[in-house]
Amino acid sequence: MRRSGRRRPSGLLNTEELTVPPLFILLGFIASVTVLATLWSRFFQRGPLEWLMGRATGIARRIQ
């Protein structure tokens, strides 16, 4: 028995119906991450995870 209505996607990301090939999506993602990382490093000394770890170790030092 087949239900009418929406078809189930055939893959996890359903790339068969995309209008942009997955390679272009990957290249766009890589380019945007590179630009954001460059901008971040110009305005901040540390990355967000480094900052978070510094805060966590600072709090741990005060507790001991």
CHARMM-style PDB file with segment names, atoms N, HN, CA, C and O in Angstrom:
ATOM      1  N   MET     1       0.838  -1.167   0.000  1.00  0.00      PROA
ATOM      2  CA  MET     1       0.000   0.000   0.000  1.00  0.00      PROA
ATOM      3  C   MET     1       0.897   1.249   0.000  1.00  0.00      PROA
ATOM      4  O   MET     1       1.746   1.410   0.877  1.00  0.00      PROA
ATOM      5  N   ARG     2       0.706   2.100  -0.960  1.00  0.00      PROA
ATOM      6  HN  ARG     2       0.017   1.969  -1.672  1.00  0.00      PROA
ATOM      7  CA  ARG     2       1.522   3.292  -1.073  1.00  0.00      PROA
ATOM      8  C   ARG     2       0.708   4.504  -0.692  1.00  0.00      PROA
ATOM      9  O   ARG     2      -0.430   4.658  -1.134  1.00  0.00      PROA
ATOM     10  N   ARG     3       1.281   5.362   0.121  1.00  0.00      PROA
ATOM     11  HN  ARG     3       2.206   5.236   0.480  1.00  0.00      PROA
ATOM     12  CA  ARG     3       0.593   6.580   0.537  1.00  0.00      PROA
ATOM     13  C   ARG     3       0.789   7.668  -0.507  1.00  0.00      PROA
ATOM     14  O   ARG     3       1.851   7.773  -1.122  1.00  0.00      PROA
ATOM     15  N   SER     4      -0.214   8.449  -0.691  1.00  0.00      PROA
ATOM     16  HN  SER     4      -1.076   8.363  -0.192  1.00  0.00      PROA
ATOM     17  CA  SER     4      -0.077   9.578  -1.608  1.00  0.00      PROA
ATOM     18  C   SER     4       0.498  10.765  -0.841  1.00  0.00      PROA
ATOM     19  O   SER     4       0.432  10.809   0.387  1.00  0.00      PROA
ATOM     20  N   GLY     5       1.046  11.698  -1.551  1.00  0.00      PROA
ATOM     21  HN  GLY     5       1.100  11.663  -2.549  1.00  0.00      PROA
ATOM     22  CA  GLY     5       1.621  12.868  -0.893  1.00  0.00      PROA
ATOM     23  C   GLY     5       3.111  12.951  -1.135  1.00  0.00      PROA
ATOM     24  O   GLY     5       3.604  12.629  -2.216  1.00  0.00      PROA
ATOM     25  N   ARG     6       3.829  13.393  -0.095  1.00  0.00      PROA
ATOM     26  HN  ARG     6       3.429  13.655   0.783  1.00  0.00      PROA
ATOM     27  CA  ARG     6       5.271  13.588  -0.218  1.00  0.00      PROA
ATOM     28  C   ARG     6       6.012  12.275  -0.348  1.00  0.00      PROA
ATOM     29  O   ARG     6       5.705  11.289   0.322  1.00  0.00      PROA
ATOM     30  N   ARG     7       6.988  12.291  -1.223  1.00  0.00      PROA
ATOM     31  HN  ARG     7       7.238  13.092  -1.768  1.00  0.00      PROA
ATOM     32  CA  ARG     7       7.883  11.141  -1.341  1.00  0.00      PROA
ATOM     33  C   ARG     7       8.933  11.231  -0.259  1.00  0.00      PROA
ATOM     34  O   ARG     7       9.339  12.323   0.139  1.00  0.00      PROA
ATOM     35  N   ARG     8       9.366  10.091   0.211  1.00  0.00      PROA
ATOM     36  HN  ARG     8       9.036   9.204  -0.112  1.00  0.00      PROA
ATOM     37  CA  ARG     8      10.443  10.061   1.188  1.00  0.00      PROA
ATOM     38  C   ARG     8      11.759  10.311   0.473  1.00  0.00      PROA
ATOM     39  O   ARG     8      11.973   9.792  -0.622  1.00  0.00      PROA
ATOM     40  N   PRO     9      12.650  11.102   1.078  1.00  0.00      PROA
ATOM     41  CA  PRO     9      13.957  11.320   0.457  1.00  0.00      PROA
ATOM     42  C   PRO     9      14.731  10.011   0.355  1.00  0.00      PROA
ATOM     43  O   PRO     9      14.664   9.156   1.239  1.00  0.00      PROA
ATOM     44  N   SER    10      15.466   9.877  -0.742  1.00  0.00      PROA
ATOM     45  HN  SER    10      15.521  10.571  -1.459  1.00  0.00      PROA
ATOM     46  CA  SER    10      16.187   8.626  -0.965  1.00  0.00      PROA
ATOM     47  C   SER    10      17.533   8.588  -0.255  1.00  0.00      PROA
ATOM     48  O   SER    10      18.115   7.511  -0.127  1.00  0.00      PROA
ATOM     49  N   GLY    11      18.042   9.708   0.205  1.00  0.00      PROA
ATOM     50  HN  GLY    11      17.569  10.583   0.100  1.00  0.00      PROA
ATOM     51  CA  GLY    11      19.317   9.742   0.902  1.00  0.00      PROA
ATOM     52  C   GLY    11      19.224  10.616   2.132  1.00  0.00      PROA
ATOM     53  O   GLY    11      18.202  11.256   2.383  1.00  0.00      PROA
ATOM     54  N   LEU    12      20.290  10.637   2.885  1.00  0.00      PROA
ATOM     55  HN  LEU    12      21.120  10.117   2.681  1.00  0.00      PROA
ATOM     56  CA  LEU    12      20.308  11.418   4.107  1.00  0.00      PROA
ATOM     57  C   LEU    12      20.125  12.908   3.817  1.00  0.00      PROA
ATOM     58  O   LEU    12      19.332  13.581   4.475  1.00  0.00      PROA
ATOM     59  N   LEU    13      20.851  13.409   2.846  1.00  0.00      PROA
ATOM     60  HN  LEU    13      21.495  12.862   2.311  1.00  0.00      PROA
ATOM     61  CA  LEU    13      20.746  14.823   2.495  1.00  0.00      PROA
ATOM     62  C   LEU    13      19.928  15.060   1.233  1.00  0.00      PROA
ATOM     63  O   LEU    13      19.745  16.206   0.820  1.00  0.00      PROA
ATOM     64  N   ASN    14      19.440  13.999   0.621  1.00  0.00      PROA
ATOM     65  HN  ASN    14      19.588  13.068   0.956  1.00  0.00      PROA
ATOM     66  CA  ASN    14      18.629  14.092  -0.587  1.00  0.00      PROA
ATOM     67  C   ASN    14      19.332  14.922  -1.661  1.00  0.00      PROA
ATOM     68  O   ASN    14      18.760  15.878  -2.185  1.00  0.00      PROA
ATOM     69  N   THR    15      20.570  14.556  -1.988  1.00  0.00      PROA
ATOM     70  HN  THR    15      21.035  13.780  -1.563  1.00  0.00      PROA
ATOM     71  CA  THR    15      21.363  15.340  -2.928  1.00  0.00      PROA
ATOM     72  C   THR    15      20.940  15.148  -4.376  1.00  0.00      PROA
ATOM     73  O   THR    15      21.408  15.871  -5.256  1.00  0.00      PROA
ATOM     74  N   GLU    16      20.066  14.186  -4.635  1.00  0.00      PROA
ATOM     75  HN  GLU    16      19.687  13.599  -3.921  1.00  0.00      PROA
ATOM     76  CA  GLU    16      19.640  13.967  -6.011  1.00  0.00      PROA
ATOM     77  C   GLU    16      18.785  15.120  -6.541  1.00  0.00      PROA
ATOM     78  O   GLU    16      18.736  15.358  -7.748  1.00  0.00      PROA
ATOM     79  N   GLU    17      18.114  15.836  -5.634  1.00  0.00      PROA
ATOM     80  HN  GLU    17      18.154  15.643  -4.654  1.00  0.00      PROA
ATOM     81  CA  GLU    17      17.214  16.900  -6.056  1.00  0.00      PROA
ATOM     82  C   GLU    17      17.796  18.293  -5.836  1.00  0.00      PROA
ATOM     83  O   GLU    17      17.076  19.279  -5.993  1.00  0.00      PROA
ATOM     84  N   LEU    18      19.071  18.407  -5.480  1.00  0.00      PROA
ATOM     85  HN  LEU    18      19.657  17.606  -5.353  1.00  0.00      PROA
ATOM     86  CA  LEU    18      19.673  19.710  -5.261  1.00  0.00      PROA
ATOM     87  C   LEU    18      19.883  20.426  -6.589  1.00  0.00      PROA
ATOM     88  O   LEU    18      20.149  19.796  -7.612  1.00  0.00      PROA
ATOM     89  N   THR    19      19.759  21.755  -6.560  1.00  0.00      PROA
ATOM     90  HN  THR    19      19.543  22.267  -5.728  1.00  0.00      PROA
ATOM     91  CA  THR    19      20.010  22.535  -7.769  1.00  0.00      PROA
ATOM     92  C   THR    19      21.491  22.876  -7.901  1.00  0.00      PROA
ATOM     93  O   THR    19      21.956  23.211  -8.991  1.00  0.00      PROA
ATOM     94  N   VAL    20      22.234  22.792  -6.800  1.00  0.00      PROA
ATOM     95  HN  VAL    20      21.856  22.519  -5.915  1.00  0.00      PROA
ATOM     96  CA  VAL    20      23.668  23.069  -6.811  1.00  0.00      PROA
ATOM     97  C   VAL    20      24.391  21.762  -6.509  1.00  0.00      PROA
ATOM     98  O   VAL    20      24.045  21.080  -5.544  1.00  0.00      PROA
ATOM     99  N   PRO    21      25.386  21.401  -7.309  1.00  0.00      PROA
ATOM    100  CA  PRO    21      26.124  20.163  -7.038  1.00  0.00      PROA
ATOM    101  C   PRO    21      26.809  20.204  -5.665  1.00  0.00      PROA
ATOM    102  O   PRO    21      27.248  21.264  -5.220  1.00  0.00      PROA
ATOM    103  N   PRO    22      26.897  19.058  -5.005  1.00  0.00      PROA
ATOM    104  CA  PRO    22      27.516  19.020  -3.670  1.00  0.00      PROA
ATOM    105  C   PRO    22      28.954  19.547  -3.641  1.00  0.00      PROA
ATOM    106  O   PRO    22      29.390  20.073  -2.617  1.00  0.00      PROA
ATOM    107  N   LEU    23      29.686  19.417  -4.730  1.00  0.00      PROA
ATOM    108  HN  LEU    23      29.331  18.990  -5.561  1.00  0.00      PROA
ATOM    109  CA  LEU    23      31.049  19.935  -4.762  1.00  0.00      PROA
ATOM    110  C   LEU    23      31.067  21.442  -4.559  1.00  0.00      PROA
ATOM    111  O   LEU    23      31.926  21.956  -3.843  1.00  0.00      PROA
ATOM    112  N   PHE    24      30.136  22.158  -5.177  1.00  0.00      PROA
ATOM    113  HN  PHE    24      29.439  21.741  -5.759  1.00  0.00      PROA
ATOM    114  CA  PHE    24      30.072  23.611  -5.022  1.00  0.00      PROA
ATOM    115  C   PHE    24      29.673  23.987  -3.600  1.00  0.00      PROA
ATOM    116  O   PHE    24      30.137  24.999  -3.074  1.00  0.00      PROA
ATOM    117  N   ILE    25      28.829  23.196  -2.982  1.00  0.00      PROA
ATOM    118  HN  ILE    25      28.452  22.374  -3.409  1.00  0.00      PROA
ATOM    119  CA  ILE    25      28.454  23.440  -1.589  1.00  0.00      PROA
ATOM    120  C   ILE    25      29.677  23.269  -0.698  1.00  0.00      PROA
ATOM    121  O   ILE    25      29.917  24.085   0.193  1.00  0.00      PROA
ATOM    122  N   LEU    26      30.449  22.217  -0.930  1.00  0.00      PROA
ATOM    123  HN  LEU    26      30.255  21.554  -1.653  1.00  0.00      PROA
ATOM    124  CA  LEU    26      31.661  21.980  -0.148  1.00  0.00      PROA
ATOM    125  C   LEU    26      32.673  23.112  -0.346  1.00  0.00      PROA
ATOM    126  O   LEU    26      33.248  23.602   0.626  1.00  0.00      PROA
ATOM    127  N   LEU    27      32.889  23.523  -1.577  1.00  0.00      PROA
ATOM    128  HN  LEU    27      32.421  23.125  -2.367  1.00  0.00      PROA
ATOM    129  CA  LEU    27      33.850  24.606  -1.838  1.00  0.00      PROA
ATOM    130  C   LEU    27      33.384  25.919  -1.212  1.00  0.00      PROA
ATOM    131  O   LEU    27      34.203  26.686  -0.705  1.00  0.00      PROA
ATOM    132  N   GLY    28      32.091  26.181  -1.244  1.00  0.00      PROA
ATOM    133  HN  GLY    28      31.426  25.558  -1.656  1.00  0.00      PROA
ATOM    134  CA  GLY    28      31.552  27.384  -0.605  1.00  0.00      PROA
ATOM    135  C   GLY    28      31.733  27.342   0.903  1.00  0.00      PROA
ATOM    136  O   GLY    28      32.058  28.356   1.521  1.00  0.00      PROA
ATOM    137  N   PHE    29      31.524  26.172   1.498  1.00  0.00      PROA
ATOM    138  HN  PHE    29      31.260  25.348   0.996  1.00  0.00      PROA
ATOM    139  CA  PHE    29      31.714  26.013   2.934  1.00  0.00      PROA
ATOM    140  C   PHE    29      33.172  26.243   3.309  1.00  0.00      PROA
ATOM    141  O   PHE    29      33.462  26.944   4.279  1.00  0.00      PROA
ATOM    142  N   ILE    30      34.090  25.657   2.548  1.00  0.00      PROA
ATOM    143  HN  ILE    30      33.855  25.088   1.760  1.00  0.00      PROA
ATOM    144  CA  ILE    30      35.519  25.822   2.827  1.00  0.00      PROA
ATOM    145  C   ILE    30      35.924  27.287   2.695  1.00  0.00      PROA
ATOM    146  O   ILE    30      36.672  27.799   3.528  1.00  0.00      PROA
ATOM    147  N   ALA    31      35.445  27.958   1.669  1.00  0.00      PROA
ATOM    148  HN  ALA    31      34.837  27.542   0.992  1.00  0.00      PROA
ATOM    149  CA  ALA    31      35.786  29.367   1.466  1.00  0.00      PROA
ATOM    150  C   ALA    31      35.232  30.238   2.596  1.00  0.00      PROA
ATOM    151  O   ALA    31      35.927  31.124   3.093  1.00  0.00      PROA
ATOM    152  N   SER    32      33.987  29.989   3.001  1.00  0.00      PROA
ATOM    153  HN  SER    32      33.422  29.270   2.597  1.00  0.00      PROA
ATOM    154  CA  SER    32      33.401  30.816   4.056  1.00  0.00      PROA
ATOM    155  C   SER    32      34.090  30.584   5.401  1.00  0.00      PROA
ATOM    156  O   SER    32      34.284  31.533   6.161  1.00  0.00      PROA
ATOM    157  N   VAL    33      34.460  29.344   5.706  1.00  0.00      PROA
ATOM    158  HN  VAL    33      34.303  28.573   5.089  1.00  0.00      PROA
ATOM    159  CA  VAL    33      35.167  29.070   6.956  1.00  0.00      PROA
ATOM    160  C   VAL    33      36.543  29.721   6.943  1.00  0.00      PROA
ATOM    161  O   VAL    33      36.996  30.229   7.968  1.00  0.00      PROA
ATOM    162  N   THR    34      37.205  29.712   5.805  1.00  0.00      PROA
ATOM    163  HN  THR    34      36.836  29.300   4.972  1.00  0.00      PROA
ATOM    164  CA  THR    34      38.519  30.335   5.697  1.00  0.00      PROA
ATOM    165  C   THR    34      38.430  31.845   5.907  1.00  0.00      PROA
ATOM    166  O   THR    34      39.258  32.426   6.610  1.00  0.00      PROA
ATOM    167  N   VAL    35      37.441  32.472   5.306  1.00  0.00      PROA
ATOM    168  HN  VAL    35      36.769  32.001   4.736  1.00  0.00      PROA
ATOM    169  CA  VAL    35      37.255  33.920   5.468  1.00  0.00      PROA
ATOM    170  C   VAL    35      36.916  34.258   6.921  1.00  0.00      PROA
ATOM    171  O   VAL    35      37.472  35.202   7.482  1.00  0.00      PROA
ATOM    172  N   LEU    36      36.010  33.496   7.531  1.00  0.00      PROA
ATOM    173  HN  LEU    36      35.558  32.729   7.075  1.00  0.00      PROA
ATOM    174  CA  LEU    36      35.648  33.763   8.920  1.00  0.00      PROA
ATOM    175  C   LEU    36      36.830  33.555   9.861  1.00  0.00      PROA
ATOM    176  O   LEU    36      37.004  34.326  10.805  1.00  0.00      PROA
ATOM    177  N   ALA    37      37.647  32.528   9.622  1.00  0.00      PROA
ATOM    178  HN  ALA    37      37.506  31.902   8.855  1.00  0.00      PROA
ATOM    179  CA  ALA    37      38.817  32.290  10.463  1.00  0.00      PROA
ATOM    180  C   ALA    37      39.830  33.425  10.327  1.00  0.00      PROA
ATOM    181  O   ALA    37      40.445  33.830  11.314  1.00  0.00      PROA
ATOM    182  N   THR    38      40.005  33.933   9.122  1.00  0.00      PROA
ATOM    183  HN  THR    38      39.506  33.604   8.320  1.00  0.00      PROA
ATOM    184  CA  THR    38      40.935  35.044   8.901  1.00  0.00      PROA
ATOM    185  C   THR    38      40.450  36.296   9.619  1.00  0.00      PROA
ATOM    186  O   THR    38      41.234  36.977  10.280  1.00  0.00      PROA
ATOM    187  N   LEU    39      39.165  36.601   9.494  1.00  0.00      PROA
ATOM    188  HN  LEU    39      38.528  36.048   8.957  1.00  0.00      PROA
ATOM    189  CA  LEU    39      38.613  37.772  10.186  1.00  0.00      PROA
ATOM    190  C   LEU    39      38.701  37.615  11.697  1.00  0.00      PROA
ATOM    191  O   LEU    39      39.047  38.564  12.401  1.00  0.00      PROA
ATOM    192  N   TRP    40      38.394  36.438  12.195  1.00  0.00      PROA
ATOM    193  HN  TRP    40      38.113  35.667  11.623  1.00  0.00      PROA
ATOM    194  CA  TRP    40      38.451  36.197  13.642  1.00  0.00      PROA
ATOM    195  C   TRP    40      39.868  36.428  14.160  1.00  0.00      PROA
ATOM    196  O   TRP    40      40.057  37.075  15.190  1.00  0.00      PROA
ATOM    197  N   SER    41      40.858  35.903  13.451  1.00  0.00      PROA
ATOM    198  HN  SER    41      40.704  35.378  12.614  1.00  0.00      PROA
ATOM    199  CA  SER    41      42.236  36.017  13.935  1.00  0.00      PROA
ATOM    200  C   SER    41      42.749  37.456  13.888  1.00  0.00      PROA
ATOM    201  O   SER    41      43.701  37.787  14.594  1.00  0.00      PROA
ATOM    202  N   ARG    42      42.151  38.298  13.088  1.00  0.00      PROA
ATOM    203  HN  ARG    42      41.377  38.029  12.514  1.00  0.00      PROA
ATOM    204  CA  ARG    42      42.566  39.703  13.055  1.00  0.00      PROA
ATOM    205  C   ARG    42      42.039  40.482  14.246  1.00  0.00      PROA
ATOM    206  O   ARG    42      42.677  41.434  14.694  1.00  0.00      PROA
ATOM    207  N   PHE    43      40.875  40.089  14.768  1.00  0.00      PROA
ATOM    208  HN  PHE    43      40.357  39.315  14.404  1.00  0.00      PROA
ATOM    209  CA  PHE    43      40.251  40.842  15.844  1.00  0.00      PROA
ATOM    210  C   PHE    43      40.446  40.221  17.225  1.00  0.00      PROA
ATOM    211  O   PHE    43      40.323  40.919  18.231  1.00  0.00      PROA
ATOM    212  N   PHE    44      40.747  38.933  17.295  1.00  0.00      PROA
ATOM    213  HN  PHE    44      40.847  38.365  16.478  1.00  0.00      PROA
ATOM    214  CA  PHE    44      40.886  38.263  18.574  1.00  0.00      PROA
ATOM    215  C   PHE    44      42.201  37.493  18.609  1.00  0.00      PROA
ATOM    216  O   PHE    44      42.663  36.982  17.589  1.00  0.00      PROA
ATOM    217  N   GLN    45      42.805  37.416  19.819  1.00  0.00      PROA
ATOM    218  HN  GLN    45      42.429  37.831  20.647  1.00  0.00      PROA
ATOM    219  CA  GLN    45      44.066  36.680  19.958  1.00  0.00      PROA
ATOM    220  C   GLN    45      43.836  35.176  19.965  1.00  0.00      PROA
ATOM    221  O   GLN    45      44.638  34.414  19.426  1.00  0.00      PROA
ATOM    222  N   ARG    46      42.751  34.761  20.569  1.00  0.00      PROA
ATOM    223  HN  ARG    46      42.099  35.380  21.007  1.00  0.00      PROA
ATOM    224  CA  ARG    46      42.467  33.334  20.707  1.00  0.00      PROA
ATOM    225  C   ARG    46      41.180  32.973  20.005  1.00  0.00      PROA
ATOM    226  O   ARG    46      40.316  33.816  19.766  1.00  0.00      PROA
ATOM    227  N   GLY    47      41.073  31.698  19.680  1.00  0.00      PROA
ATOM    228  HN  GLY    47      41.774  31.013  19.873  1.00  0.00      PROA
ATOM    229  CA  GLY    47      39.834  31.186  19.119  1.00  0.00      PROA
ATOM    230  C   GLY    47      38.788  31.011  20.210  1.00  0.00      PROA
ATOM    231  O   GLY    47      39.111  31.094  21.395  1.00  0.00      PROA
ATOM    232  N   PRO    48      37.544  30.771  19.825  1.00  0.00      PROA
ATOM    233  CA  PRO    48      36.477  30.669  20.823  1.00  0.00      PROA
ATOM    234  C   PRO    48      36.666  29.496  21.791  1.00  0.00      PROA
ATOM    235  O   PRO    48      36.362  29.633  22.976  1.00  0.00      PROA
ATOM    236  N   LEU    49      37.156  28.362  21.322  1.00  0.00      PROA
ATOM    237  HN  LEU    49      37.403  28.250  20.359  1.00  0.00      PROA
ATOM    238  CA  LEU    49      37.375  27.231  22.227  1.00  0.00      PROA
ATOM    239  C   LEU    49      38.574  27.477  23.141  1.00  0.00      PROA
ATOM    240  O   LEU    49      38.569  27.064  24.300  1.00  0.00      PROA
ATOM    241  N   GLU    50      39.592  28.145  22.621  1.00  0.00      PROA
ATOM    242  HN  GLU    50      39.595  28.481  21.679  1.00  0.00      PROA
ATOM    243  CA  GLU    50      40.734  28.490  23.467  1.00  0.00      PROA
ATOM    244  C   GLU    50      40.317  29.459  24.569  1.00  0.00      PROA
ATOM    245  O   GLU    50      40.766  29.342  25.709  1.00  0.00      PROA
ATOM    246  N   TRP    51      39.470  30.400  24.229  1.00  0.00      PROA
ATOM    247  HN  TRP    51      39.106  30.495  23.303  1.00  0.00      PROA
ATOM    248  CA  TRP    51      38.970  31.347  25.220  1.00  0.00      PROA
ATOM    249  C   TRP    51      38.164  30.618  26.297  1.00  0.00      PROA
ATOM    250  O   TRP    51      38.313  30.888  27.489  1.00  0.00      PROA
ATOM    251  N   LEU    52      37.315  29.698  25.863  1.00  0.00      PROA
ATOM    252  HN  LEU    52      37.194  29.478  24.895  1.00  0.00      PROA
ATOM    253  CA  LEU    52      36.490  28.941  26.800  1.00  0.00      PROA
ATOM    254  C   LEU    52      37.365  28.082  27.734  1.00  0.00      PROA
ATOM    255  O   LEU    52      37.105  28.012  28.935  1.00  0.00      PROA
ATOM    256  N   MET    53      38.379  27.445  27.191  1.00  0.00      PROA
ATOM    257  HN  MET    53      38.590  27.502  26.215  1.00  0.00      PROA
ATOM    258  CA  MET    53      39.276  26.636  28.018  1.00  0.00      PROA
ATOM    259  C   MET    53      40.063  27.516  28.990  1.00  0.00      PROA
ATOM    260  O   MET    53      40.298  27.116  30.130  1.00  0.00      PROA
ATOM    261  N   GLY    54      40.465  28.693  28.558  1.00  0.00      PROA
ATOM    262  HN  GLY    54      40.274  29.018  27.632  1.00  0.00      PROA
ATOM    263  CA  GLY    54      41.159  29.628  29.451  1.00  0.00      PROA
ATOM    264  C   GLY    54      40.275  30.061  30.607  1.00  0.00      PROA
ATOM    265  O   GLY    54      40.732  30.164  31.746  1.00  0.00      PROA
ATOM    266  N   ARG    55      39.004  30.314  30.310  1.00  0.00      PROA
ATOM    267  HN  ARG    55      38.632  30.230  29.385  1.00  0.00      PROA
ATOM    268  CA  ARG    55      38.054  30.680  31.374  1.00  0.00      PROA
ATOM    269  C   ARG    55      37.851  29.511  32.335  1.00  0.00      PROA
ATOM    270  O   ARG    55      37.805  29.708  33.550  1.00  0.00      PROA
ATOM    271  N   ALA    56      37.730  28.310  31.805  1.00  0.00      PROA
ATOM    272  HN  ALA    56      37.767  28.150  30.818  1.00  0.00      PROA
ATOM    273  CA  ALA    56      37.490  27.138  32.646  1.00  0.00      PROA
ATOM    274  C   ALA    56      38.701  26.863  33.546  1.00  0.00      PROA
ATOM    275  O   ALA    56      38.534  26.547  34.724  1.00  0.00      PROA
ATOM    276  N   THR    57      39.908  26.979  33.006  1.00  0.00      PROA
ATOM    277  HN  THR    57      40.044  27.235  32.049  1.00  0.00      PROA
ATOM    278  CA  THR    57      41.077  26.736  33.849  1.00  0.00      PROA
ATOM    279  C   THR    57      41.287  27.859  34.862  1.00  0.00      PROA
ATOM    280  O   THR    57      41.785  27.611  35.961  1.00  0.00      PROA
ATOM    281  N   GLY    58      40.918  29.081  34.511  1.00  0.00      PROA
ATOM    282  HN  GLY    58      40.513  29.282  33.619  1.00  0.00      PROA
ATOM    283  CA  GLY    58      41.003  30.190  35.467  1.00  0.00      PROA
ATOM    284  C   GLY    58      40.064  29.972  36.641  1.00  0.00      PROA
ATOM    285  O   GLY    58      40.438  30.224  37.787  1.00  0.00      PROA
ATOM    286  N   ILE    59      38.869  29.515  36.378  1.00  0.00      PROA
ATOM    287  HN  ILE    59      38.565  29.311  35.447  1.00  0.00      PROA
ATOM    288  CA  ILE    59      37.910  29.228  37.441  1.00  0.00      PROA
ATOM    289  C   ILE    59      38.405  28.056  38.285  1.00  0.00      PROA
ATOM    290  O   ILE    59      38.283  28.080  39.510  1.00  0.00      PROA
ATOM    291  N   ALA    60      38.966  27.025  37.634  1.00  0.00      PROA
ATOM    292  HN  ALA    60      39.065  27.005  36.640  1.00  0.00      PROA
ATOM    293  CA  ALA    60      39.469  25.865  38.372  1.00  0.00      PROA
ATOM    294  C   ALA    60      40.640  26.260  39.272  1.00  0.00      PROA
ATOM    295  O   ALA    60      40.774  25.708  40.364  1.00  0.00      PROA
ATOM    296  N   ARG    61      41.486  27.191  38.852  1.00  0.00      PROA
ATOM    297  HN  ARG    61      41.377  27.640  37.965  1.00  0.00      PROA
ATOM    298  CA  ARG    61      42.607  27.631  39.685  1.00  0.00      PROA
ATOM    299  C   ARG    61      42.117  28.339  40.940  1.00  0.00      PROA
ATOM    300  O   ARG    61      42.699  28.180  42.013  1.00  0.00      PROA
ATOM    301  N   ARG    62      41.045  29.123  40.811  1.00  0.00      PROA
ATOM    302  HN  ARG    62      40.572  29.253  39.940  1.00  0.00      PROA
ATOM    303  CA  ARG    62      40.503  29.835  41.964  1.00  0.00      PROA
ATOM    304  C   ARG    62      39.836  28.893  42.961  1.00  0.00      PROA
ATOM    305  O   ARG    62      39.817  29.166  44.162  1.00  0.00      PROA
ATOM    306  N   ILE    63      39.292  27.792  42.467  1.00  0.00      PROA
ATOM    307  HN  ILE    63      39.307  27.570  41.492  1.00  0.00      PROA
ATOM    308  CA  ILE    63      38.618  26.828  43.341  1.00  0.00      PROA
ATOM    309  C   ILE    63      39.625  26.081  44.210  1.00  0.00      PROA
ATOM    310  O   ILE    63      39.361  25.824  45.384  1.00  0.00      PROA
ATOM    311  N   GLN    64      40.763  25.735  43.649  1.00  0.00      PROA
ATOM    312  HN  GLN    64      40.978  25.944  42.695  1.00  0.00      PROA
ATOM    313  CA  GLN    64      41.767  24.955  44.406  1.00  0.00      PROA
ATOM    314  C   GLN    64      42.380  25.796  45.415  1.00  0.00      PROA
ATOM    315  OT1 GLN    64      43.247  25.337  46.158  1.00  0.00      PROA
TER     316      GLN     64
END
